[in-house]
Amino acid sequence: MNGVRHLFFDLGHGFETRTARKSGWAVAIGALVLGLVLWMVLRAGLGVRHELAQPAASRDRPRFCEEWGGTLVRPARHGRGARLLGIWFVAGLASLDGASHANVVGWLASPISSALAVLLVVSAAYHALLGLQVVLEDYVADHGKRLASLLVVKFALVVAAVIGVLAVLRIAFGVAA
Amino acid sequence: MAQRARPLSPFLHYRWQYTNTLSILHRITGVLLSFGFFMLVYWLAAAAAGPARYESAIGILGSPPVQLILFGAAFSFCYTC
C-alpha cells in the first residue's frame, strides 16, 4: 500500500502535509487490516486454523522535517516489479481451490505462471538483498561484524534464489509430478 | 574544560511524527518480508519435491510459530505494496 502511495507521489499528488499524513496513517492501519485478511486466506489455503496488535507516540521537540527538509521522501524507489509480481502470486494462490500439491503444481506448470514465478523469486531476492544491506550497514557498527553479516545474508539470499528458480523449473518441466 | 555534548541519535533529538513511524515500519516490514521470502522458497522447493514432501512441508508451515511469521509477512506484504 505504501508502494501505491509512493506511486501517487511520483505522479506529483498528495504532497500536502495534511494529505501525506492522512495517507500515511491510512496505509499503516489499512495494511494491518488487509494483512490479517490475507493471512486468513493463506491459512485457509494451507488448511490451517491465532491473533496480534500495535501502537505509536509524540513530544514537543523540533520536528525532524524542519531541519531535514524534503529528504524524507526517499523509500520505494526500487522494487516495483517485485511488488507487482507479489500481488500476482498472492492473487493466484488465493484463487486456487485450496493449496493442494496437484493444484499448486498445475498452476505453476503453465508457461506464464512459471515465468512470472521465476521473475518473482529473482526480483524478491534482489529487493531483499538491497534492503537488508542498508539495514545492516545502518545498525551493525563494528566493521568486521558488518562485513560478515553482509556476506552471510547475501550468500543465503543467492542460494535461496537459486533453489527457488530450480524448484519452479522442476515444476514447469513436469519433474515434480 | 567544559565537556562538549555528544551528538544524539535522531529519535532522542527530534519530535516524533508520522513519517518516522512509516519509515521504521518500512524497515521492519522489509526484514519480515525477507523471512517471508525464505518461506516462499521452502514452499516452492517442497512442491517441486513431490506430493509427500509437500504434505510434510504444509505441516511445518501450518505450525503456530511459522504462522506468526506468516502473519508478519502478510502484514508486511500489504504495507509495502
HADDOCK unambig.tbl for C-alpha pairs under 7 A between the chains (distance, minus, plus):
assign (segid A and resid 1 and name CA) (segid B and resid 78 and name CA) 5.87 0.50 0.50
assign (segid A and resid 1 and name CA) (segid B and resid 79 and name CA) 5.12 0.50 0.50
assign (segid A and resid 1 and name CA) (segid B and resid 80 and name CA) 5.68 0.50 0.50
assign (segid A and resid 1 and name CA) (segid B and resid 81 and name CA) 4.34 0.50 0.50
assign (segid A and resid 2 and name CA) (segid B and resid 79 and name CA) 5.85 0.50 0.50
assign (segid A and resid 2 and name CA) (segid B and resid 80 and name CA) 5.23 0.50 0.50
assign (segid A and resid 2 and name CA) (segid B and resid 81 and name CA) 5.77 0.50 0.50
assign (segid A and resid 3 and name CA) (segid B and resid 80 and name CA) 5.75 0.50 0.50
assign (segid A and resid 3 and name CA) (segid B and resid 81 and name CA) 4.75 0.50 0.50
assign (segid A and resid 4 and name CA) (segid B and resid 81 and name CA) 6.41 0.50 0.50
assign (segid A and resid 21 and name CA) (segid B and resid 18 and name CA) 6.60 0.50 0.50
assign (segid A and resid 24 and name CA) (segid B and resid 22 and name CA) 6.86 0.50 0.50
assign (segid A and resid 27 and name CA) (segid B and resid 79 and name CA) 6.54 0.50 0.50
assign (segid A and resid 28 and name CA) (segid B and resid 79 and name CA) 6.35 0.50 0.50
assign (segid A and resid 31 and name CA) (segid B and resid 75 and name CA) 5.90 0.50 0.50
assign (segid A and resid 31 and name CA) (segid B and resid 78 and name CA) 4.88 0.50 0.50
assign (segid A and resid 31 and name CA) (segid B and resid 79 and name CA) 4.60 0.50 0.50
assign (segid A and resid 32 and name CA) (segid B and resid 75 and name CA) 5.50 0.50 0.50
assign (segid A and resid 34 and name CA) (segid B and resid 78 and name CA) 6.29 0.50 0.50
assign (segid A and resid 35 and name CA) (segid B and resid 74 and name CA) 4.85 0.50 0.50
assign (segid A and resid 35 and name CA) (segid B and resid 75 and name CA) 3.79 0.50 0.50
assign (segid A and resid 35 and name CA) (segid B and resid 78 and name CA) 5.63 0.50 0.50
assign (segid A and resid 36 and name CA) (segid B and resid 71 and name CA) 6.99 0.50 0.50
assign (segid A and resid 36 and name CA) (segid B and resid 75 and name CA) 6.72 0.50 0.50
assign (segid A and resid 38 and name CA) (segid B and resid 74 and name CA) 6.12 0.50 0.50
assign (segid A and resid 39 and name CA) (segid B and resid 71 and name CA) 5.53 0.50 0.50
assign (segid A and resid 39 and name CA) (segid B and resid 74 and name CA) 5.67 0.50 0.50
assign (segid A and resid 46 and name CA) (segid B and resid 58 and name CA) 6.64 0.50 0.50
assign (segid A and resid 48 and name CA) (segid B and resid 62 and name CA) 5.61 0.50 0.50
assign (segid A and resid 57 and name CA) (segid B and resid 16 and name CA) 6.79 0.50 0.50
assign (segid A and resid 58 and name CA) (segid B and resid 15 and name CA) 6.25 0.50 0.50
assign (segid A and resid 58 and name CA) (segid B and resid 16 and name CA) 4.80 0.50 0.50
assign (segid A and resid 58 and name CA) (segid B and resid 17 and name CA) 6.62 0.50 0.50
assign (segid A and resid 59 and name CA) (segid B and resid 15 and name CA) 5.53 0.50 0.50
assign (segid A and resid 59 and name CA) (segid B and resid 16 and name CA) 6.59 0.50 0.50
assign (segid A and resid 60 and name CA) (segid B and resid 15 and name CA) 5.97 0.50 0.50
assign (segid A and resid 61 and name CA) (segid B and resid 14 and name CA) 5.48 0.50 0.50
assign (segid A and resid 61 and name CA) (segid B and resid 15 and name CA) 4.41 0.50 0.50
assign (segid A and resid 62 and name CA) (segid B and resid 14 and name CA) 5.39 0.50 0.50
assign (segid A and resid 62 and name CA) (segid B and resid 15 and name CA) 5.58 0.50 0.50
assign (segid A and resid 63 and name CA) (segid B and resid 14 and name CA) 5.41 0.50 0.50
assign (segid A and resid 63 and name CA) (segid B and resid 15 and name CA) 5.04 0.50 0.50
assign (segid A and resid 64 and name CA) (segid B and resid 14 and name CA) 5.32 0.50 0.50
assign (segid A and resid 64 and name CA) (segid B and resid 15 and name CA) 6.69 0.50 0.50
assign (segid A and resid 83 and name CA) (segid B and resid 81 and name CA) 5.68 0.50 0.50
assign (segid A and resid 101 and name CA) (segid B and resid 47 and name CA) 6.41 0.50 0.50
assign (segid A and resid 101 and name CA) (segid B and resid 51 and name CA) 5.66 0.50 0.50
assign (segid A and resid 101 and name CA) (segid B and resid 54 and name CA) 6.53 0.50 0.50
assign (segid A and resid 105 and name CA) (segid B and resid 47 and name CA) 6.87 0.50 0.50
assign (segid A and resid 128 and name CA) (segid B and resid 34 and name CA) 5.76 0.50 0.50
assign (segid A and resid 131 and name CA) (segid B and resid 30 and name CA) 6.81 0.50 0.50
assign (segid A and resid 132 and name CA) (segid B and resid 31 and name CA) 6.75 0.50 0.50
assign (segid A and resid 160 and name CA) (segid B and resid 38 and name CA) 6.76 0.50 0.50
assign (segid A and resid 160 and name CA) (segid B and resid 41 and name CA) 6.42 0.50 0.50
assign (segid A and resid 163 and name CA) (segid B and resid 41 and name CA) 6.95 0.50 0.50
assign (segid A and resid 163 and name CA) (segid B and resid 45 and name CA) 6.91 0.50 0.50
assign (segid A and resid 164 and name CA) (segid B and resid 41 and name CA) 4.91 0.50 0.50
assign (segid A and resid 164 and name CA) (segid B and resid 44 and name CA) 6.26 0.50 0.50
assign (segid A and resid 164 and name CA) (segid B and resid 45 and name CA) 6.39 0.50 0.50
assign (segid A and resid 167 and name CA) (segid B and resid 44 and name CA) 5.85 0.50 0.50
assign (segid A and resid 167 and name CA) (segid B and resid 45 and name CA) 4.98 0.50 0.50
assign (segid A and resid 167 and name CA) (segid B and resid 48 and name CA) 5.17 0.50 0.50
assign (segid A and resid 168 and name CA) (segid B and resid 44 and name CA) 6.77 0.50 0.50
assign (segid A and resid 170 and name CA) (segid B and resid 48 and name CA) 5.93 0.50 0.50
assign (segid A and resid 171 and name CA) (segid B and resid 48 and name CA) 5.51 0.50 0.50
assign (segid A and resid 176 and name CA) (segid B and resid 47 and name CA) 6.99 0.50 0.50
assign (segid A and resid 176 and name CA) (segid B and resid 48 and name CA) 4.66 0.50 0.50
assign (segid A and resid 176 and name CA) (segid B and resid 49 and name CA) 5.78 0.50 0.50
assign (segid A and resid 176 and name CA) (segid B and resid 50 and name CA) 5.13 0.50 0.50
assign (segid A and resid 177 and name CA) (segid B and resid 50 and name CA) 6.05 0.50 0.50
